[in-house]
């Protein structure tokens, strides 16, 4: 990652922010470090095609409903 830092502002769910603060305190780290790590992990997952959880839920729901049809179509 780049060594230069840029300030930015955003908004976040207050409960999520509370959890991040607790995690940072437990790990003895700054919120900045936790946030940067989370963003790096998100980008890495997306670059490598990791399936998003909502997409997998939709797939599983579809497969549960139409699995036998999918098997027939595949034969």
C-alpha positions as CSV (number, residue, x, y, z in Angstrom):
1,X,0.0,0.0,0.0
2,X,1.0,3.6,-0.5
3,X,2.8,5.3,2.3
4,X,1.0,8.6,1.9
5,X,-2.2,9.2,3.9
6,X,-5.3,11.1,2.7
7,X,-8.1,12.2,5.0
8,X,-11.7,11.4,4.0
9,X,-15.0,11.6,5.7
10,X,-17.9,9.2,5.5
11,X,-20.9,7.9,7.5
12,X,-21.3,4.6,9.2
13,X,-24.0,2.8,11.2
14,X,-23.5,3.7,14.8
15,X,-23.7,0.1,16.1
16,X,-21.0,-0.9,13.6
17,X,-18.8,1.9,14.6
18,X,-19.2,1.0,18.3
19,X,-18.1,-2.6,17.4
20,X,-15.1,-1.2,15.5
21,X,-14.1,0.9,18.5
22,X,-14.3,-2.1,20.8
23,X,-12.2,-4.2,18.4
24,X,-9.6,-1.5,18.1
25,X,-9.4,-1.1,21.9
26,X,-9.2,-4.9,22.4
27,X,-6.4,-5.2,19.9
28,X,-4.6,-2.0,21.0
29,X,-4.9,-0.5,17.5
30,X,-6.3,2.7,16.1
31,X,-9.7,2.8,14.3
32,X,-7.7,4.0,11.2
33,X,-5.7,0.7,11.1
34,X,-8.9,-1.4,11.5
35,X,-10.6,0.5,8.7
36,X,-7.7,0.3,6.4
37,X,-7.4,-3.5,7.0
38,X,-11.1,-4.0,6.3
39,X,-10.9,-2.0,3.1
40,X,-7.8,-3.9,1.9
41,X,-9.5,-7.2,2.7
42,X,-12.7,-6.1,0.8
43,X,-10.7,-5.1,-2.3
44,X,-8.6,-8.3,-2.2
45,X,-11.8,-10.5,-1.9
46,X,-13.4,-8.7,-4.8
47,X,-10.2,-8.9,-7.0
48,X,-10.1,-12.6,-6.6
49,X,-13.8,-13.2,-7.3
50,X,-15.0,-14.1,-3.9
51,X,-18.7,-14.5,-4.0
52,X,-20.7,-12.0,-2.0
53,X,-22.8,-13.5,0.7
54,X,-26.1,-12.1,-0.7
55,X,-25.3,-13.7,-4.0
56,X,-24.7,-17.1,-2.4
57,X,-27.9,-16.8,-0.4
58,X,-29.8,-16.2,-3.6
59,X,-28.1,-19.2,-5.3
60,X,-28.8,-21.5,-2.4
61,X,-32.5,-20.4,-2.3
62,X,-32.7,-21.0,-6.0
63,X,-31.0,-24.4,-5.8
64,X,-33.2,-25.5,-3.0
65,X,-36.3,-24.7,-5.1
66,X,-35.1,-25.7,-8.5
67,X,-32.3,-28.2,-7.9
68,X,-34.0,-31.1,-9.5
69,X,-34.8,-29.1,-12.6
70,X,-31.1,-28.0,-12.8
71,X,-30.0,-31.6,-12.6
72,X,-32.5,-32.6,-15.5
73,X,-31.2,-29.7,-17.6
74,X,-27.6,-30.7,-17.0
75,X,-28.2,-34.3,-18.2
